[in-house]
Amino acid sequence: MNKTNIIVTIGPASNTKEMIKQFIVNGTSVFRINLNYANHDFCEDVINKIRDVDAELGTITSIMFDTVGPDVKTGRFSGGKAKFIEGFKIRVYNSDLVGDETKLYIDYFDLVNVRCNTIIKINNGRVVLCVLDKGPDYLLCEVVQGGEVIDYSSVFIDDDLKLPFLSSRDRADILFADKMNVDFLALSLVSSSEDVLDVNDLLIELGNDHIGIISKIEREKAISDIDNIIKVSDGVMLTRGDLGVEIPIERIPGIQKMVINKCHYAGKISIVATEVLSSMEYSLVPTRAEVSDVANAVLDGSDAIMLSLETMKGRHPVQALEVMKKVIMATEDNIDYNDLFDRAIRSDDGDTTGSLAYSVALLSNKLKCKVIVAPTITGFTAKKISRFRSNALVLAMSPDVNTVKSLKLYFGVYPIYIKELKTLDDTIDKSREMACKYLDLQDGDKIIITGGYPFRKTKHTNFIKVEEI
């Protein structure tokens, strides 16, 4: 089993039950739906299909919604696209119109107050404009870098924009996520911890303490407030494509390592995303650079890696997932677990469960255990053990389906649903049974069982037991 989790994005190329089934069988931990490209009817249809397939396979898969965020986009173009030529001058309007090679519409209400000399990047930075002058309802811009723009392309304006983080659409989408019992929200275009707290407040109003908040790091402002963003989030997703529009691309590898390290220190989820195996949108074989990219994310200690366009609209979605899993499993043999373990020790807060999790991981490494079984109600014990990056797989058994789904993004944790455990002897017997069922254990292999007893009454881990098969 792979310890680094895989997130698969569902879209037009992959929204059938048969495709979803292949994804689950091949190791998908979480299905992501990008609300930039999906309405509620599409989401509900996909979620129902996922749950139908889970019921058929006897699995439990988590679901993530990716919010739109305070986004700015172009409008439509005649024929669906337009080509802008370097050195030409064009007009940019904030009144809705159909664009062409001489003009376009950008849906920012205060567009005419953008300052002269401001840089505007379109379609993930492929087209760059510079504001030269202003008219009554338009900006006169020069095309600094030419290229093709399609309908509703993303827009980055290098100025302080007056946009609320939570739009009416995002609020409606979060209400829908609550209704559909979605497991994670990936928040787009986070600038500060205050943005995350706005969403957290909304979830509190809804009485929803299950949905995990994943803050997407795709703005330079977010980097400057990264410690606070990590503190108030359940995890962070480094969205390298959008981040590369705002900052020089040569800074991204260093930022990626920094963000993964900070998440590891804080015991929070880290996710590496965008352009992971992008050549596999069209090709059956990835580039060697892409394979190295995936491997480096694994070696750095990332909790999960996400496939985006590769599975959303690519020609070979299942093959992309298979390649991802192969690279992850091959690379995990080369992880420096001792280094990751030492990192976790240096930042441990010394609470009871954390101290026992440290002891469990250390004992597991010394005894060369293949599995740590962690019966858990809330998932807290499994999360703590995950942070210490043991060699062993953490088999987290829980009688709470929401707990199982919330653990799907933690490194090295394989969560499974079980019925209520009533006694300690029952727990030990069930732990041995599940360990043998899910792993290829031989006579003489050792497993560690750890948790809190009595169940539902004890709020921290209080026992460790070593069992020999």
ABEGO torsion letter per residue (X at the ends): XBABBBBBBBBAAAABAAAAAAAAAAGBABBBBBAAABBAAAAAAAAAAAAAAAAAAGBBBBBBBBBAEBBBBBBBBBGGBBBBBBGBBBBBBABBBBBBAABBBBABAAAAABBBGBBBBBGGGABBBBBABBBAABBBBBBABBEBBBBGBBBBBBBBBBBBABBAAAAAAAAAAAAAGBABBBBBGBABAAAAAAAAAAAAAAGBAABBBBBBBABAAAAAAAAAAAAABABBBBBAAAAAAABBAAAAAAAAAAAAAAAAAAGBBBBBBEGAAAAAAABABBBAAAAAAAAAAAAAGBABBBBBAAAAABABAAAAAAAAAAAAAAAAAABBAAAAAAAAAAABAGBAAAAAAAAAAAAAAAAGBABBBBBBAAGAAAAAAAAAGBABBBBBBBABAAAAAAAAABBGBBBBBBBBBABAAAAAAAAAAAAAAABBBBBGBBBBBBEBOBBGABABBABBBBBBX
